[in-house]
Amino acid sequence: MNQDHTIRYRKDIDGLRAIAVLAVLFFHLGYLPNGYLGVDVFFAISGFLITKIVYTEALENRFSITKFYLRRIRRIIPLVLTITIVALILGLLVMLPNDLESLSQSVFATNVFANNILLLISSMNYWDIVNDYKPLMHTWSLGIEEQFYLIYPLLFLFLSGKKARWALPVLVVLTLVSLLLFTTSSNESSRFCLIQYRFFELSIGGIGAILFKKKPIKSSIKLLLLPIVVLLLLVDFKFSGSLKIVFIVLATAGLLISENHPNKFDTFLLENKLVVGIGKISFSLYMWHQLVLAFTRYFITQNFNVITTIMTVTFIFILSIITYYTIEQPFRDKTKIKTKVLFYILGAAFLISTSVSLYLYKIQGIVRDVPELELYKSRSYGGNIYMCYNEHVRKLNLMFTESDKIKVLVIGNSFARDWANILLESKFGKRMELSYVEKMNECSDINIKLKKADYLFFSVLGREEFEILSEKYVIDTSKCWYIGTKNFGSNNGIFYSNRGSRNYCLQRTSIDSGFIKINEALKKQWGWKFIDLIGMNMDKDGKVPVFTSHCQFISQDSRHLTHAGAVYFAENLDLDRIFQKSPPH
């Protein structure tokens, strides 16, 4: 994503950048399943170019870490701050509170080069918004690159002059350690997000820059490696994602260390004017593409057909060309923008965007009244009220008393807690004792609860999983009911953007096909004992309502229920077929 003119300019590297950024763009549009590997191509290029600069300077004993950081600041920070400020402005105008709060976190994390860490944390949180609707989701890779830039030059700070000969063996050892961590770790989220697992991708490019500094390998190898890179980006080969990453990094490094004497194939693919031009604006393209796609999905359209794709991609290119010439180029030229002026401008932009993001986080993104979510500026909320509403069910992990109330045991994850809230909001709520258990093997008195319960509710549980539980616990199947899954589209933003329209409260949404597939499978397995939350309000077009009859969102995150949503289901479900006037015997 970055380019320096302190080394000999190579058109083919800009060509590689173009292929990589287009792959990422069309991956996020949903067209290239393997397009995400374009980021790994960028990593290898960045490692190669940065090492080529700093290793040369270290050999000549003139490496300056101050100048290195200043080059990085000029190259990266102006555009990053431009993007985060634009994202904040758009978010303030169109986003719902929880989405705006999430954006404020991303702005802060991006500004301090830590969005990869935020992504790791949020990927473990089922309340976080879908990645497609995160305008700054893509800056996770920038976080990794910037963390690399922070620690990498320290190596050459200590290994300058005669000591520079140790740079290669040290780099090889660090690369092998990183590669070992990457290939052996079982934590997919950490492997994806953290620098120690991704270091090898940048350092392999660096090793190539050192090894072949004086004598590149023959250009004929491009005939083999270039098709490999292109095929890996275009074709979804059915083998390990880890292997794909390693292969594409090695293939990219091979292209970078080959002689720049292209044959006709290379010239056509990597060095024609159009491709080189795209490569030059690739950093702007990368930074703009996700922001534009996320906000387009948020308040314009969730589906990209041919026409909307062409229009959106064209808009991304126009913005990228504008910022290339008005932001990237001027800020890189110290004759146009002096260092003192640079820091004044960037310092002000950083303070404004960071301060605003922290304030938005503090007020939970509630910048306007949103009665559809029962959120008001004048009120103070101790936390995410929807998370709290769902999580409060955990407190019900109690032993049943000897009262004559209906004894109900609900078992499962956050969807089970939604079901518990539905029961509590129903006309049967005051007539029952409800106990909640998330994981049966973590509940010491589970056998007592199973015996005393009049009704057992399992959420989104398949028959095979149930059979495993039945082997371990004594479960009376006559007491059991099985809750289906639920879904209300991908994001509420597209519906909220229509506020003011005549049919605003009557909007309906298509259900994610994956949820329907799961629900249908469970329905076949459990028959009349299955409680179909999707089927109860899905019309013939396969759509479900977004709002209750009181124009309140049924779901805050398209998956879990608001208080109004729980009341909606409690009022519309046929609970009488489950609960009788007295508990069964």
C-alpha positions as CSV (number, residue, x, y, z in Angstrom):
1,M,0.0,0.0,0.0
2,N,3.0,2.3,0.3
3,Q,5.5,3.5,-2.2
4,D,8.9,5.3,-1.7
5,H,10.8,7.2,-4.3
6,T,14.1,6.9,-2.5
7,I,14.8,3.7,-4.5
8,R,14.8,3.1,-8.2
9,Y,11.3,3.2,-9.4
10,R,9.9,0.0,-10.8
11,K,6.6,0.0,-12.9
12,D,6.1,-3.7,-12.3
13,I,5.7,-3.2,-8.5
14,D,3.0,-0.6,-9.2
15,G,1.5,-3.3,-11.4
16,L,1.5,-5.7,-8.6
17,R,-0.1,-3.2,-6.3
18,A,-2.9,-2.6,-8.8
19,I,-3.6,-6.4,-9.0
20,A,-3.6,-6.6,-5.2
21,V,-5.9,-3.6,-4.6
22,L,-8.4,-4.7,-7.3
23,A,-8.5,-8.2,-5.8
24,V,-9.3,-6.7,-2.3
25,L,-11.9,-4.3,-3.8
26,F,-13.8,-7.1,-5.6
27,F,-13.5,-9.4,-2.6
28,H,-15.4,-6.9,-0.5
29,L,-17.9,-6.5,-3.3
30,G,-18.5,-10.3,-3.0
31,Y,-17.0,-11.4,-6.4
32,L,-13.6,-12.9,-5.5
33,P,-13.5,-15.3,-2.6
34,N,-9.7,-15.3,-2.5
35,G,-9.3,-11.5,-3.1
36,Y,-8.4,-11.0,0.5
37,L,-5.0,-12.4,-0.4
38,G,-4.3,-9.0,-2.0
39,V,-3.4,-7.7,1.5
40,D,-0.7,-10.4,1.8
41,V,0.7,-9.2,-1.6
42,F,0.9,-5.7,-0.1
43,F,2.6,-7.0,3.0
44,A,5.4,-8.6,0.9
45,I,5.8,-5.5,-1.2
46,S,6.0,-3.2,1.8
47,G,8.6,-5.4,3.5
48,F,10.7,-5.6,0.3
49,L,10.7,-1.8,-0.3
50,I,11.2,-0.8,3.3
51,T,14.1,-3.2,3.8
52,K,15.7,-2.1,0.5
53,I,15.8,1.4,1.8
54,V,16.9,0.9,5.4
55,Y,19.4,-1.9,4.7
56,T,21.2,0.3,2.2
57,E,21.3,3.1,4.6
58,A,22.5,0.8,7.4
59,L,25.3,-0.6,5.3
60,E,26.5,3.0,4.6
61,N,26.1,3.8,8.3
62,R,23.7,6.7,7.6
63,F,20.4,5.2,8.8
64,S,18.3,7.7,10.7
65,I,15.3,6.4,12.6
66,T,14.0,9.9,12.8
67,K,14.0,10.3,9.1
68,F,12.5,6.9,8.6
69,Y,9.6,7.7,10.9
70,L,9.1,11.1,9.2
71,R,8.9,9.5,5.8
72,R,6.3,7.0,7.1
73,I,4.3,9.9,8.7
74,R,4.3,11.9,5.4
75,R,3.4,8.8,3.4
76,I,0.6,7.4,5.5
77,I,-0.9,9.6,8.2
78,P,-2.4,12.5,6.1
79,L,-4.6,10.1,4.1
80,V,-5.5,8.0,7.2
81,L,-6.7,11.0,9.1
82,T,-8.6,12.2,6.1
83,I,-10.4,8.9,5.9
84,T,-11.2,8.7,9.6
85,I,-12.6,12.3,9.6
86,V,-14.8,11.6,6.6
87,A,-16.0,8.4,8.3
88,L,-16.9,10.3,11.5
89,I,-18.8,13.0,9.6
90,L,-20.8,10.4,7.6
91,G,-21.4,8.4,10.7
92,L,-22.7,11.4,12.6
93,L,-25.2,12.0,9.8
94,V,-26.6,8.6,9.1
95,M,-25.6,6.0,11.7
96,L,-27.7,4.4,14.5
97,P,-26.1,4.8,18.0
98,N,-24.5,1.3,18.3
99,D,-23.0,1.5,14.8
100,L,-21.7,5.1,15.5
101,E,-20.2,3.9,18.8
102,S,-18.5,1.0,17.0
103,L,-17.2,3.5,14.4
104,S,-15.8,5.8,17.1
105,Q,-13.9,2.8,18.5
106,S,-12.5,2.1,15.0
107,V,-11.5,5.8,14.5
108,F,-9.6,5.9,17.7
109,A,-7.9,2.5,17.0
110,T,-7.0,3.5,13.5
111,N,-5.5,6.8,14.6
112,V,-3.2,4.9,17.0
113,F,-2.4,2.1,14.6
114,A,-4.3,-0.6,16.6
115,N,-7.4,-1.4,14.6
116,N,-6.1,-5.0,14.2
117,I,-6.3,-5.3,18.0
118,L,-9.8,-3.9,18.1
119,L,-10.8,-6.3,15.4
120,L,-9.5,-9.2,17.4
121,I,-11.5,-8.0,20.5
122,S,-14.7,-7.4,18.5
123,S,-14.5,-10.6,16.6
124,M,-15.1,-12.4,19.9
125,N,-18.2,-10.2,20.6
126,Y,-21.5,-11.4,19.1
127,W,-22.9,-7.9,19.6
128,D,-20.5,-6.3,17.2
129,I,-21.8,-5.2,13.8
130,V,-21.2,-7.3,10.6
131,N,-17.8,-6.4,9.1
132,D,-19.4,-5.3,5.8
133,Y,-20.9,-2.3,7.6
134,K,-17.7,-1.2,9.3
135,P,-16.2,1.7,7.3
136,L,-12.8,1.3,8.8
137,M,-12.7,-2.5,9.1
138,H,-9.9,-2.7,6.5
139,T,-7.4,-0.6,8.5
140,W,-6.6,-3.7,10.5
141,S,-3.9,-4.4,7.9
142,L,-2.6,-0.8,8.3
143,G,-2.3,-1.5,12.0
144,I,-0.1,-4.5,11.3
145,E,2.0,-2.5,8.9
146,E,2.5,0.4,11.2
147,Q,3.4,-1.8,14.1
148,F,5.9,-3.4,11.8
149,Y,7.3,0.0,11.0
150,L,7.6,0.9,14.6
151,I,9.7,-2.1,15.6
152,Y,11.4,-3.0,12.4
153,P,13.8,0.0,12.1
154,L,15.1,-0.7,15.6
155,L,16.8,-3.8,14.1
156,F,18.8,-1.6,11.7
157,L,19.4,1.1,14.3
158,F,21.6,-1.4,16.2
159,L,22.9,-3.3,13.1
160,S,24.5,-0.4,11.1
161,G,27.8,-0.2,9.4
162,K,29.8,-3.4,9.8
163,K,27.1,-4.9,12.0
164,A,24.7,-4.8,9.1
165,R,25.9,-8.2,8.0
166,W,24.0,-9.7,11.0
167,A,20.7,-8.2,9.7
168,L,20.0,-11.1,7.4
169,P,20.5,-14.0,9.9
170,V,18.5,-12.1,12.6
171,L,15.7,-11.4,10.1
172,V,15.7,-15.1,9.0
173,V,15.4,-16.3,12.7
174,L,12.5,-13.8,13.4
175,T,10.8,-14.9,10.2
176,L,11.0,-18.6,11.1
177,V,9.6,-17.9,14.5
178,S,6.7,-15.9,13.1
179,L,6.0,-18.5,10.4
180,L,6.1,-21.2,13.1
181,L,3.6,-19.3,15.2
182,F,1.4,-18.7,12.2
183,T,1.3,-22.3,11.1
184,T,0.9,-23.9,14.6
185,S,-1.5,-21.6,16.4
186,S,-5.1,-22.8,16.7
187,N,-6.4,-19.3,17.5
188,E,-7.7,-18.2,14.1
189,S,-8.6,-14.6,15.3
190,S,-5.1,-14.0,16.7
191,R,-3.4,-15.4,13.7
192,F,-5.4,-13.1,11.5
193,C,-5.0,-9.9,13.5
194,L,-1.7,-9.8,15.4
195,I,1.8,-8.7,14.2
196,Q,3.7,-11.7,15.6
197,Y,1.8,-14.0,13.3
198,R,1.9,-11.7,10.3
199,F,5.5,-10.5,10.7
200,F,6.9,-13.2,8.3
201,E,4.8,-11.8,5.4
202,L,6.6,-8.5,5.5
203,S,10.0,-9.9,6.5
204,I,10.1,-12.5,3.7
205,G,10.0,-9.5,1.3
206,G,12.8,-8.0,3.4
207,I,14.9,-11.1,3.2
208,G,14.5,-11.1,-0.6
209,A,15.6,-7.4,-0.7
210,I,18.8,-8.3,1.2
211,L,19.7,-11.6,-0.4
212,F,19.2,-10.3,-4.0
213,K,20.3,-6.7,-3.4
214,K,23.2,-6.8,-5.9
215,K,22.1,-9.6,-8.2
216,P,18.4,-10.2,-8.9
217,I,17.3,-13.6,-10.2
218,K,16.5,-14.0,-13.9
219,S,13.3,-12.3,-15.1
220,S,12.1,-15.5,-16.7
221,I,10.9,-16.7,-13.3
222,K,8.1,-14.1,-13.7
223,L,6.5,-16.3,-16.3
224,L,5.9,-18.9,-13.6
225,L,5.3,-16.8,-10.5
226,L,3.0,-14.1,-12.0
227,P,0.3,-16.6,-13.1
228,I,0.5,-18.2,-9.6
229,V,-0.2,-14.9,-7.9
230,V,-3.0,-14.1,-10.3
231,L,-4.6,-17.6,-10.0
232,L,-4.4,-17.5,-6.2
233,L,-6.3,-14.2,-6.2
234,L,-8.9,-15.3,-8.8
235,V,-9.5,-18.9,-8.1
236,D,-10.8,-20.4,-4.8
237,F,-8.5,-23.4,-4.6
238,K,-9.8,-25.9,-2.0
239,F,-6.8,-26.0,0.3
240,S,-5.8,-24.4,3.6
241,G,-6.0,-20.7,3.9
242,S,-2.7,-20.7,5.7
243,L,-1.0,-22.4,2.7
244,K,-2.6,-19.9,0.3
245,I,-1.1,-17.0,2.3
246,V,2.4,-18.6,2.5
247,F,2.3,-19.4,-1.2
248,I,1.2,-16.0,-2.3
249,V,3.8,-14.3,-0.1
250,L,6.6,-16.4,-1.5
251,A,5.4,-16.0,-5.1
252,T,5.2,-12.2,-4.6
253,A,8.7,-12.1,-3.1
254,G,9.9,-14.1,-6.1
255,L,8.5,-11.4,-8.5
256,L,10.0,-8.6,-6.4
257,I,13.5,-10.1,-6.5
258,S,13.5,-10.9,-10.3
259,E,15.2,-8.7,-12.8
260,N,13.2,-5.9,-14.3
261,H,13.6,-6.9,-17.9
262,P,10.0,-7.9,-18.7
263,N,8.8,-10.0,-21.6
264,K,5.7,-9.2,-23.5
265,F,3.4,-11.0,-20.9
266,D,4.8,-9.0,-18.0
267,T,4.6,-5.7,-19.9
268,F,1.0,-6.4,-20.8
269,L,-0.1,-7.3,-17.3
270,L,2.1,-5.3,-15.0
271,E,3.5,-2.3,-16.9
272,N,0.8,-0.9,-19.1
273,K,-0.2,2.7,-18.3
274,L,-3.6,1.8,-16.9
275,V,-2.3,-0.8,-14.5
276,V,0.6,1.3,-13.4
277,G,-1.8,4.3,-12.8
278,I,-4.0,2.1,-10.6
279,G,-0.9,1.0,-8.7
280,K,0.1,4.6,-8.1
281,I,-3.2,5.4,-6.5
282,S,-3.5,2.0,-4.8
283,F,-3.1,3.4,-1.3
284,S,-6.0,5.8,-1.8
285,L,-8.0,3.1,-3.4
286,Y,-7.4,0.8,-0.5
287,M,-8.3,3.4,2.1
288,W,-11.5,4.6,0.3
289,H,-12.9,1.4,-0.9
290,Q,-14.3,-0.1,2.4
291,L,-15.5,3.3,3.6
292,V,-17.6,3.8,0.4
293,L,-18.8,0.2,0.3
294,A,-19.8,0.2,4.0
295,F,-21.8,3.5,3.8
296,T,-23.3,2.5,0.5
297,R,-24.6,-0.7,2.2
298,Y,-25.7,1.3,5.2
299,F,-28.0,3.8,3.7
300,I,-28.3,3.3,-0.1
301,T,-28.4,-0.4,-1.0
302,Q,-27.4,-3.7,0.5
303,N,-27.2,-5.5,-2.9
304,F,-24.7,-4.7,-5.6
305,N,-25.9,-5.5,-9.1
306,V,-23.9,-4.7,-12.2
307,I,-25.0,-1.1,-12.4
308,T,-24.6,-0.2,-8.7
309,T,-21.2,-2.0,-8.8
310,I,-20.0,0.1,-11.7
311,M,-21.2,3.3,-10.2
312,T,-19.7,2.5,-6.8
313,V,-16.3,1.5,-8.2
314,T,-16.2,4.6,-10.4
315,F,-16.9,6.8,-7.3
316,I,-14.1,5.0,-5.4
317,F,-11.7,5.7,-8.2
318,I,-12.7,9.4,-8.5
319,L,-12.2,9.9,-4.7
320,S,-8.9,8.0,-4.9
321,I,-7.6,10.1,-7.8
322,I,-8.6,13.3,-5.9
323,T,-6.8,12.3,-2.7
324,Y,-3.8,11.1,-4.5
325,Y,-3.2,14.5,-6.0
326,T,-4.5,16.7,-3.1
327,I,-3.4,14.6,0.0
328,E,-0.8,12.0,-0.9
329,Q,1.4,13.9,-3.2
330,P,1.6,17.3,-1.5
331,F,2.2,15.8,2.0
332,R,5.0,13.7,0.8
333,D,6.8,16.7,-0.7
334,K,8.7,18.5,2.1
335,T,9.2,21.5,-0.3
336,K,5.5,22.0,-0.5
337,I,4.6,21.2,3.1
338,K,7.3,22.0,5.7
339,T,7.8,19.6,8.6
340,K,6.6,22.1,11.1
341,V,3.4,22.8,9.1
342,L,3.0,19.0,8.6
343,F,2.9,18.4,12.3
344,Y,0.6,21.4,13.0
345,I,-1.9,20.0,10.4
346,L,-1.7,16.4,11.4
347,G,-1.7,17.2,15.1
348,A,-4.9,19.2,14.8
349,A,-6.5,16.5,12.7
350,F,-5.5,13.8,15.1
351,L,-6.7,15.7,18.2
352,I,-10.1,16.6,16.6
353,S,-10.9,13.1,15.2
354,T,-9.6,11.3,18.3
355,S,-11.4,13.7,20.7
356,V,-14.7,13.4,18.8
357,S,-14.4,9.6,18.7
358,L,-13.8,9.4,22.4
359,Y,-16.8,11.7,23.1
360,L,-19.0,9.6,20.9
361,Y,-17.9,6.5,22.6
362,K,-18.6,8.0,26.0
363,I,-22.2,8.9,25.0
364,Q,-22.6,5.5,23.3
365,G,-23.2,7.1,19.9
366,I,-26.5,8.7,21.0
367,V,-26.3,12.0,19.1
368,R,-30.0,12.2,18.5
369,D,-33.2,10.7,19.9
370,V,-34.0,7.2,18.4
371,P,-37.4,6.3,19.7
372,E,-37.3,3.2,17.5
373,L,-34.6,1.9,19.9
374,E,-35.9,3.6,23.0
375,L,-32.7,5.7,23.1
376,Y,-32.8,9.4,24.0
377,K,-30.1,12.0,24.3
378,S,-31.4,13.3,27.6
379,R,-31.1,10.0,29.4
380,S,-28.0,8.3,30.8
381,Y,-27.4,4.7,30.1
382,G,-25.0,2.6,32.1
383,G,-24.0,0.4,29.2
384,N,-25.4,-1.1,26.0
385,I,-29.0,-1.5,27.1
386,Y,-29.6,-4.3,24.6
387,M,-26.6,-6.3,25.8
388,C,-27.6,-5.7,29.4
389,Y,-31.2,-6.8,28.6
390,N,-29.9,-10.1,27.1
391,E,-27.1,-10.6,29.7
392,H,-29.4,-10.1,32.7
393,V,-30.8,-13.5,32.1
394,R,-27.5,-15.0,33.4
395,K,-28.6,-13.9,36.9
396,L,-31.4,-16.4,36.7
397,N,-29.1,-19.4,37.1
398,L,-30.9,-20.3,40.3
399,M,-32.3,-23.4,42.0
400,F,-36.0,-24.0,41.7
401,T,-38.0,-23.5,44.9
402,E,-40.9,-25.6,46.2
403,S,-43.5,-23.1,45.0
404,D,-46.4,-24.2,42.7
405,K,-45.1,-22.0,39.8
406,I,-44.2,-23.5,36.5
407,K,-40.6,-24.6,36.6
408,V,-38.8,-23.6,33.3
409,L,-35.2,-24.4,32.4
410,V,-33.7,-22.6,29.4
411,I,-30.4,-23.9,28.0
412,G,-28.1,-22.3,25.4
413,N,-26.3,-19.2,24.3
414,S,-27.4,-15.6,23.6
415,F,-30.3,-16.8,21.5
416,A,-31.5,-18.9,24.5
417,R,-31.3,-15.8,26.6
418,D,-33.5,-14.1,24.0
419,W,-36.0,-16.9,24.4
420,A,-35.9,-16.5,28.2
421,N,-36.8,-12.8,27.8
422,I,-39.7,-13.8,25.5
423,L,-41.1,-16.1,28.2
424,L,-40.6,-13.5,30.9
425,E,-42.4,-10.9,28.8
426,S,-45.3,-13.2,28.1
427,K,-48.6,-13.6,30.0
428,F,-47.0,-16.7,31.6
429,G,-44.0,-14.7,32.9
430,K,-45.3,-14.1,36.4
431,R,-46.6,-17.7,36.7
432,M,-43.2,-19.3,36.2
433,E,-39.8,-19.8,37.8
434,L,-37.2,-19.5,35.1
435,S,-33.7,-20.8,35.5
436,Y,-31.0,-20.3,32.8
437,V,-28.0,-22.4,32.0
438,E,-25.6,-21.6,29.2
439,K,-23.4,-24.7,29.3
440,M,-24.7,-27.8,31.0
441,N,-21.2,-29.1,31.8
442,E,-20.4,-26.0,33.7
443,C,-23.5,-26.2,36.0
444,S,-22.9,-28.2,39.1
445,D,-26.5,-28.7,39.9
446,I,-27.7,-29.4,36.4
447,N,-29.1,-32.8,37.2
448,I,-31.3,-31.5,40.0
449,K,-32.6,-28.7,37.7
450,L,-33.3,-31.2,34.9
451,K,-35.3,-33.3,37.3
452,K,-37.3,-30.5,38.9
453,A,-38.0,-28.6,35.6
454,D,-41.5,-28.9,34.1
455,Y,-40.3,-27.6,30.7
456,L,-36.8,-27.7,29.1
457,F,-36.1,-25.3,26.3
458,F,-32.9,-25.9,24.1
459,S,-32.0,-23.1,21.7
460,V,-30.6,-23.9,18.2
461,L,-29.7,-27.4,19.1
462,G,-29.4,-30.2,16.6
463,R,-30.4,-33.8,17.2
464,E,-26.8,-35.1,17.2
465,E,-25.8,-32.5,19.9
466,F,-28.9,-33.5,21.9
467,E,-28.0,-37.2,21.7
468,I,-24.5,-36.4,23.1
469,L,-26.1,-34.5,26.0
470,S,-28.6,-37.4,26.6
471,E,-25.7,-39.8,27.0
472,K,-24.3,-37.7,29.8
473,Y,-27.5,-36.4,31.5
474,V,-30.9,-37.8,32.3
475,I,-33.2,-35.7,30.1
476,D,-36.9,-36.4,30.0
477,T,-37.7,-35.8,26.3
478,S,-41.4,-35.3,27.1
479,K,-40.4,-32.0,28.8
480,C,-38.3,-30.8,25.9
481,W,-38.9,-28.0,23.4
482,Y,-36.5,-26.8,20.8
483,I,-36.1,-23.1,19.8
484,G,-35.2,-22.1,16.2
485,T,-32.8,-19.5,15.1
486,K,-33.8,-16.0,13.9
487,N,-32.5,-13.2,11.7
488,F,-33.6,-9.7,10.6
489,G,-31.3,-9.0,7.7
490,S,-27.8,-7.7,8.0
491,N,-28.0,-4.2,9.5
492,N,-30.8,-1.7,10.5
493,G,-29.1,1.3,8.9
494,I,-30.7,0.8,5.5
495,F,-34.2,0.8,7.2
496,Y,-33.4,3.8,9.5
497,S,-32.3,5.8,6.4
498,N,-35.9,5.7,5.2
499,R,-37.3,7.4,8.3
500,G,-39.9,9.9,7.3
501,S,-41.3,7.8,4.5
502,R,-44.9,6.8,4.6
503,N,-44.3,3.0,5.0
504,Y,-41.3,3.4,7.3
505,C,-42.7,1.3,10.1
506,L,-44.0,-1.4,7.7
507,Q,-40.5,-2.2,6.2
508,R,-39.6,-5.9,5.9
509,T,-36.3,-7.6,5.3
510,S,-35.0,-10.7,3.7
511,I,-33.5,-13.3,6.0
512,D,-29.9,-14.4,5.6
513,S,-30.1,-17.7,3.7
514,G,-27.7,-19.3,6.2
515,F,-30.2,-18.8,9.0
516,I,-33.1,-20.2,6.9
517,K,-31.0,-23.3,6.1
518,I,-30.3,-23.9,9.8
519,N,-33.9,-23.3,10.8
520,E,-35.3,-25.7,8.2
521,A,-32.9,-28.4,9.2
522,L,-33.9,-28.0,12.9
523,K,-37.5,-28.0,12.0
524,K,-37.2,-31.3,10.2
525,Q,-35.4,-32.8,13.2
526,W,-37.8,-31.8,15.9
527,G,-41.2,-31.8,14.2
528,W,-44.1,-30.5,16.4
529,K,-41.7,-29.9,19.3
530,F,-39.9,-27.2,17.3
531,I,-40.7,-23.5,18.0
532,D,-40.3,-21.7,14.7
533,L,-39.4,-18.0,15.4
534,I,-38.7,-17.3,11.7
535,G,-41.8,-19.1,10.3
536,M,-44.2,-17.4,12.6
537,N,-43.9,-14.0,10.8
538,M,-42.2,-14.7,7.5
539,D,-44.4,-13.9,4.4
540,K,-44.6,-15.7,1.1
541,D,-41.6,-13.6,-0.2
542,G,-39.4,-14.9,2.6
543,K,-39.3,-11.5,4.4
544,V,-39.9,-10.7,8.1
545,P,-40.9,-7.4,9.7
546,V,-38.2,-5.0,11.0
547,F,-40.4,-3.1,13.4
548,T,-43.1,-3.9,15.9
549,S,-46.6,-2.4,15.6
550,H,-45.4,0.4,17.7
551,C,-42.6,1.2,15.2
552,Q,-39.8,-0.1,17.4
553,F,-36.9,-2.2,16.1
554,I,-37.5,-5.9,16.8
555,S,-33.7,-6.5,16.8
556,Q,-31.0,-4.0,17.5
557,D,-28.2,-5.9,15.7
558,S,-30.4,-8.0,13.3
559,R,-29.9,-11.1,15.4
560,H,-30.7,-10.4,19.1
561,L,-33.9,-9.0,20.5
562,T,-34.6,-5.6,21.9
563,H,-37.1,-5.3,24.8
564,A,-39.7,-4.3,22.3
565,G,-38.7,-7.4,20.1
566,A,-39.1,-9.8,23.1
567,V,-42.6,-8.3,23.8
568,Y,-43.5,-8.6,20.1
569,F,-42.7,-12.3,20.1
570,A,-44.4,-12.9,23.5
571,E,-47.6,-11.4,22.1
572,N,-47.5,-13.1,18.7
573,L,-46.3,-16.6,19.5
574,D,-48.8,-19.3,20.3
575,L,-47.4,-20.1,23.8
576,D,-50.7,-21.7,24.8
577,R,-49.8,-24.9,22.9
578,I,-46.8,-25.2,25.2
579,F,-48.0,-24.0,28.5
580,Q,-51.2,-25.4,30.0
581,K,-53.1,-23.9,33.0
582,S,-51.1,-26.2,35.2
583,P,-47.7,-27.8,34.7
584,P,-47.7,-31.3,33.1
585,H,-47.3,-34.4,35.3
